Amino acid sequence: MSALEQMFADRVVCVVRAPVVPSAEALCGALAAGGIRTVELTFTTPDVLDHLRAAAGVPGVTVGVGTVLTAADASGAIAAGARFLVTPGVLPEVAAVARDAGVPFLMGALTPTEVLGAAALGAAAVKIFPASAFGPRYLRDLHGPYPSLRLVPSGGVTADNAGEFLAAGAAAVTAGTGVVPPSAVEAGDWAGITRRATEFTGGLT
């Protein structure tokens, strides 16, 4: 199973944004125990590449890196073991590095023009952000001209509305601070994170 096939099978990826990550391995294990097996660490987290190296070997978990803004970021993340990359916008230089390395990537977009641009660069899926500002109906509308594109809403997706986004045609949804509050990550509250992940994945049916 390729990196993103697991995400599409589970229909969820969790984005971690925290100033302190005491154990990336334990964090990924806690998420996996709650049914979230694809984890996106981000360049907004200090020492993210060290965390990536530590988490890369957690069994059954696919770990990638998000908030990739430059070609140098992309190269560094891939060298550290990222299985996939995520950008917040349409960035051709990042797409080029990922394509050359054979690493799948999700590219952030919002408007129909941006969505098409991301797809044209070879994005395996397009991250629609901020999803909460437009809701599931907007996702359904995007599938009108782009019925075959894989869209992944991000930003404000919760256990309560994740199922609505999936019903609107999302290929997967993005869990965020509702599952991994920075305070819980910093405190190493792995049981609490597993509980929140279980609650989130329970809403995907």
N, C-alpha and C positions, 0 to 999 in steps of 0.2 A: 504494500500500500504506500503510495507516494505521500509526501508531506501534507498536501492539502486535501487529499482524498479522505484522510481521517477526520479533518475538520468538516468536510461536506457530509460525511457519514453521520457524525455526531450532531451536526448542524449548529455548532457553537465554537467560538474561540474566546478566550479570556485575555483581556489587556490589563497588564499590571503597571500601575504608575505609583511608585512609592519612593520616598527619599531614602529609606533604609530597608534592605532585604537581608535579614539575618541568615537565611538559608534558602537559596533558590531551589535546591533539591527538595527540601521539605515542603516548600510552597507548591511546587509542581505535583508532588505526591498528594498533597491535600486536595488540590483541584481535581486530580485524576480520580481520587476516592469519591468525589462528588459527581463524577461523570463528565468532567471537562478535561479532555486529553490533548487539546491544542492550546498552547500558551504563548502569548506575545509579550515579551519583555520590551522595554522601550528605552530609547536614547535619552529620555528625560530622567531616567534613574541613574544615579551615580554608579560608576564601575559596572555598567550593564554588561560589558563583554566578559568580565570576570564571572558574573552571575550566569551568563549564557554558557560559558565553558563548564561551570559546575553542574548546570542542569541538563546539559546535552545528553548525558548518559542515563537519565532517569527512565527506567523501562516503561514502555507503553505511552510515553508522552512525546509530543512533537513540539519543539521550542523554536520560535522565530524571534525576529527583532522588528519593532515598529518605530515610528517617528524617524525614519531614515530620510535624511534631507540631502545628502551629497553622495557622489560616487565613492569618496573615501569612506564614508559611513558604511556604505553597502559592502565594499571590499573587506573592511574590518570585521563586519558582522559575519560575513560568509567564512572568513578565515577562522573565526572563533567558533564556528559550528552551527550557525543559523540555518535552519531547514527551510525557512521562508522569510521574506522581507515584506514590510508594509510601509507605505508612504502616506503622508497626510494630504498630498496633492499630486498633480500630474507632473512627474519629474523624469524627463527622458534620459538623463544621465544615470539615474539609479536603475531605470529599466534596462539600459544597455549593459551595465555591470551584471545584473541578475541574469539576463538572457545569456551572456557569454559564459557564465558559471553554471548554467543549467539549474538555477534556483528559482522556484516559483515566487511570484510576488503579487500582492494586492496593492492597488493604487487608489488613493482617496480622490473622490470627486463628488459633485453635487448636481450641477446642471447637466442637461442632456448633451451639451457640447463637450463638457469635461468627461462625462461617462464614455462617450465615443472615443475621445482622445486617449483615455486610459486603456480601453480595449484595443485600440490600434497599436499601442506600444507593446502589447502582448501580455497584459495583466491577466492572471488566471481568474481573478475576480475583482470587482470594483467595490471599494468600501464607500458607502453612502453616508456622508457626515455633514451636518449633524442630523441624525435620523429623527430625533425627538422633536425638532422644529417643524418637520413636515409630515411625519406619521406614516403609517402603513399605506395609506391611499396613494401617497406620492410614489412609493416603491412600485405599486401596481401600475400607476401611470407610466413610469419609466419602462416597464415591460411591454408597453404598447409598441413603441418603435424598436425596442431591443428585446424581443422575447427570449432570445437564447443566451443573453448575458447573465453571468452569475453575479448577483448583487448581495452585498453583506452590509446591512445597516449597523451603524455604530454611533454611540452617543445617546444616552437616555433610554437604552433598551434594558428592560427590567424583567423580573420573573412574571410580572403582571401583564406585560404587553409583548413579550417575545413571541408568543404563539400567534399574535395578530400579524406580526411582520412575516413570519413563516407562511401564514395563510395567504399573505399578499404576494408571495413568490420569492422571498429571500432564500438564497442558497444556504445561508447560515446567519446567525446573529452574533453580535459582540457583547459579551458580558464585561462589565467594568467595575467601578468602585462599589457597586451594590453587592458584588461578590467578594471583591478584594479591597476593602477600605484600607487606605494607607496605614491607619492606626493599627488595624488588625495584623497587617503584614509586618509592621515594625515590631509589634509585640510578640510575633510568632504564634498567633492564635490560630493554629492549624485546624483544630477541631471546629472552630467557628467558621473558617473558610470552607471546610468540607460541608458544613451544614448549609451555608449560603449557596454553594455550588449545587448541592442536591436540590434545594428549593428552586433554583433557576432552571435546572435541567428538567425538573418535574413539570414546568410550564411549557415545554417544547412539544408535548404530545398533542 
